[in-house]
Amino acid sequence: MRYQFGGFVLDAASRRLQRGNHAIHLTPKAFELLSILIEERPRAVSKQELHDRLWPETYVVDANLPVLIREIRAAIGDDARSIIRTVQRFGYAFGGDLSHIPIHLLSQGDRDFFLQPGENVVGRDASSDVPIPSTTVSRRHAIITVRGDEATLVDLQSKNGTRVAGREAVQPIQLFDGVVIEIGRVEMIYRCPSTQAETETAHARS
C-alpha cells in the first residue's frame, strides 16, 4: 500500500518514505512505528500495544518509544505535533490528512523514480523530476503526465527521440504497466502495479 500525507509518500511494500524523489531516512523501527500509526488511523494506539508490536517478546525501556516518535516528527517536520498526535497517558495517533495513491514509477536497473501527480519532466538536467545523466538525453527530453491511474508520455522535440514500445512519442502516448521506454539510448520500464492489480481483479469477477 502507498499513502500520501503532507507532501510525503510512504510505500509500505518497499519500506520507503519519500518527498518527491528524495528519500527521507528513518531507522527501521521508526518506519515500522509510522506504518502502524498510519494503518490504525484514526484509532489511537496504546503504548503497550506499540511496545508489543515493535518489540515482541523483548523487554525495552519506556524511553525508546518517545525517541522513535521524536525521530519521525523531525523527519517529516511535524513541529506542531499535529500529524503524530500524543494522546496523554495512553499512546499516539496519526492525525494527518491521508490518501491512498496509485504507484507510478520509472525503473532503470536498480533505481526507481517515483512519478508525482501532474507533469514530470524527464531529462539530463539535474533539476528534472527524472534526472538521467546521459549525453544521449536532452536537458528537457520528455514529459510524463500522471492523472489518477493513468499516465501519458510525450517527447519534447529532443535530439535523439523518445520511444514507447518502439513507437516514436511525437504525440502523447498512454503508458501501461511494464512497457519499455527508450529515452535517447537509455532504456527504462514504466511500472504501475496498482493499475495492473485492479485489472486482474476485474477480470476475476467476470
C-alpha positions in Angstrom: 0.0 0.0 0.0 1.1 3.5 -0.7 0.0 6.5 1.3 0.4 10.3 0.8 0.3 12.9 3.5 1.7 16.4 3.8 3.8 16.1 0.6 5.3 12.8 1.8 4.7 9.3 0.3 5.0 6.2 2.4 5.4 3.0 0.4 4.8 0.1 2.9 5.8 -2.6 0.4 9.2 -1.2 -0.4 9.6 0.4 3.1 10.3 3.8 1.7 9.4 7.3 2.8 9.9 9.9 0.2 9.2 13.6 -0.6 9.2 13.9 -4.3 12.1 11.7 -5.5 14.1 12.4 -2.3 14.3 9.6 0.2 13.6 10.5 3.8 15.7 8.5 6.2 14.1 6.7 9.1 15.6 3.9 11.2 13.7 0.5 10.7 11.8 0.8 14.0 10.8 4.4 13.3 9.5 3.4 9.9 7.6 0.5 11.4 6.1 2.7 14.1 4.9 5.3 11.5 3.4 2.5 9.4 1.5 1.1 12.4 0.0 4.5 13.2 -1.0 5.1 9.6 -2.6 1.7 9.3 -4.5 2.0 12.5 -5.7 5.6 11.9 -7.8 7.3 13.3 -7.6 4.9 16.3 -5.1 5.9 19.0 -2.7 3.1 19.7 -1.7 2.5 23.3 1.9 2.5 24.3 1.6 -1.1 25.4 0.3 -2.2 22.0 3.1 -0.4 20.3 5.7 -2.0 22.5 4.2 -5.4 21.8 4.2 -4.9 18.1 7.6 -3.2 17.8 9.5 -5.4 20.3 7.6 -8.7 20.7 9.0 -10.9 23.4 11.7 -8.4 24.2 11.9 -6.0 27.2 12.8 -2.4 26.3 12.7 0.7 28.5 9.8 3.0 28.1 12.1 5.8 26.8 12.6 4.0 23.5 9.2 4.8 22.2 9.4 8.6 22.6 12.8 8.5 20.9 11.2 7.0 17.8 8.3 9.5 17.9 10.8 12.4 18.0 12.7 10.8 15.1 9.5 10.6 13.0 8.4 14.2 13.8 11.9 15.5 13.0 11.9 13.7 9.6 8.5 14.9 8.5 8.8 18.4 10.0 5.9 17.9 12.5 6.9 20.7 14.8 3.3 21.3 15.8 2.8 17.6 16.7 -0.4 17.6 14.6 0.5 14.7 12.3 1.8 12.4 15.1 -0.5 13.2 18.0 0.3 12.4 21.6 -2.7 11.0 23.5 -1.9 11.9 27.1 -1.4 8.9 29.4 -2.3 6.5 26.6 -0.3 6.5 23.4 -0.1 8.0 20.0 -2.3 8.5 16.9 -1.8 9.6 13.3 -3.7 12.9 12.8 -2.7 14.0 9.3 -4.7 14.1 6.1 -4.1 10.9 4.3 -4.9 9.5 0.9 -4.2 6.3 -1.0 -2.4 6.9 -4.3 -1.6 4.6 -7.2 2.1 3.9 -7.7 3.6 5.3 -10.9 7.3 4.9 -11.4 10.1 4.5 -13.9 12.7 1.8 -13.3 16.3 1.8 -14.6 18.4 -1.0 -13.3 18.2 -0.9 -9.5 16.9 2.7 -9.5 13.2 3.7 -9.2 11.9 7.2 -10.0 8.5 7.8 -8.4 6.2 9.9 -10.6 4.1 12.6 -9.0 0.6 13.7 -10.0 0.8 16.2 -12.8 3.7 16.8 -15.1 7.1 15.0 -14.6 10.0 16.2 -16.7 12.5 13.6 -17.8 15.9 14.9 -18.9 19.6 15.3 -18.4 19.2 18.4 -16.3 19.8 17.6 -12.6 16.7 19.5 -11.6 14.5 17.2 -13.7 11.9 15.2 -11.9 13.5 12.1 -13.5 17.2 13.1 -14.0 19.1 10.9 -16.4 22.9 11.7 -16.7 23.4 10.5 -20.2 24.8 12.5 -23.2 22.1 10.9 -25.4 19.4 12.5 -23.3 18.4 16.2 -23.8 18.2 18.5 -20.9 14.4 18.6 -21.1 13.7 15.4 -23.1 10.1 14.3 -22.4 7.2 14.8 -20.1 5.2 12.1 -18.3 1.8 13.4 -17.1 0.1 11.5 -14.3 -3.6 11.8 -13.7 -5.1 9.3 -11.2 -4.4 5.8 -12.5 -3.3 6.9 -15.9 -0.1 8.3 -17.3 0.9 9.6 -20.8 4.3 10.5 -22.3 5.3 12.9 -25.0 8.7 13.8 -26.4 9.8 17.4 -26.1 11.4 17.6 -29.6 14.6 16.0 -28.1 17.6 15.4 -30.3 17.6 11.6 -30.0 13.9 11.0 -29.6 11.6 9.0 -27.2 10.1 5.7 -28.0 7.3 3.7 -26.2 7.3 0.0 -27.1 9.3 1.0 -30.2 6.8 3.8 -31.2 8.0 7.3 -31.5 6.3 9.5 -28.9 5.8 12.6 -31.1 2.2 12.7 -29.7 1.1 11.8 -26.2 1.1 8.0 -25.7 -0.7 6.3 -22.9 1.6 4.1 -20.8 0.8 0.7 -19.4 2.4 -1.4 -16.7 5.7 -3.0 -17.9 6.1 -1.0 -21.1 9.7 -0.3 -22.2 10.5 3.4 -22.8 13.6 4.5 -24.6 14.8 7.9 -23.6 17.5 8.6 -26.2 19.6 5.5 -25.8 18.6 4.9 -22.2 16.1 2.1 -21.6 13.6 2.4 -18.8 10.5 0.5 -17.7 7.2 2.1 -16.6 5.5 0.5 -13.7 2.0 1.0 -12.3 1.4 -2.3 -10.4 -1.7 -0.9 -8.6 -3.4 -0.5 -12.0 -2.4 -4.0 -13.0 -3.8 -5.4 -9.8 -7.1 -3.7 -10.3 -7.3 -5.0 -13.9 -6.7 -8.6 -12.8 -9.4 -8.3 -10.1 -11.9 -7.0 -12.6 -11.1 -10.0 -14.9 -11.6 -12.4 -11.9 -15.1 -11.0 -11.3 -16.2 -11.5 -14.9 
